[in-house]
């Protein structure tokens, strides 16, 4: 199976896990709650890393939850067919993930006090990570050369649309007290300082030891060997596990490291 896409409001989505009906329902009917916490990213920007961090912060650094429940059930992707069902059954306070560009996000966000954490990553690294992942994922189209994929990436002709539009769209919320933005590179360079800032945004008081436990249990190595976090439990029809996995290199380019 090679991924097929449909276009919804000028953005591409993979057919096997999304539908126009679900996307419309998420945008127009889904009710965001004041106690929701959203983990939002453009794909390959550290979504699952942040998901792990937020799961661990919720448990004060205790790895019991991240080692027993798959990440897609701990923080369902609200716009996918499976994710919407899971989100609707999730007992509050909900931890939810999304790759949606801001213009397709639930309208009810505007009337809520829900918190949003937006993680962004250097687009060069996003491009390379997405290129490799598109060879592994059966949900995505197998790309041709890196050059042609770069053309598609730059023109937004990839799932979830343009990286540039995604980032500029969500950054429009900067300054809102319920919006927090951090980079993949900051998480790499200053893990403990990043935990402090995230906990402060969430109003969650963790001791230094508990924050260190979050950092340790969400490390690349620990996530790579945790089948609840490394996508190895994803059925073969969605992912060719022979070709690789989610946890590829986990590296970053030296350069811009902050949101500002
Ligand atoms: P690479 O392909 O560059 O290795 P997403 O979760 O948004 O799909 O992003 C996947 C990228 O995040 C992959 O990048 C993966 O290796 C990296 N990643 C996942 N967990 C990580 C962690 N704990 N530390 C650093 N990078 C991590």
Boltz pocket constraint, residues with backbone or C-beta under 6 A from the ligand:
constraints:
  - pocket:
      binder: B
      contacts: [[A, 41], [A, 42], [A, 43], [A, 44], [A, 45], [A, 46], [A, 47], [A, 48], [A, 49], [A, 125], [A, 128], [A, 129], [A, 130], [A, 132], [A, 218], [A, 219], [A, 220], [A, 221], [A, 223], [A, 246], [A, 247], [A, 248], [A, 249], [A, 250], [A, 251]]
      max_distance: 6.0
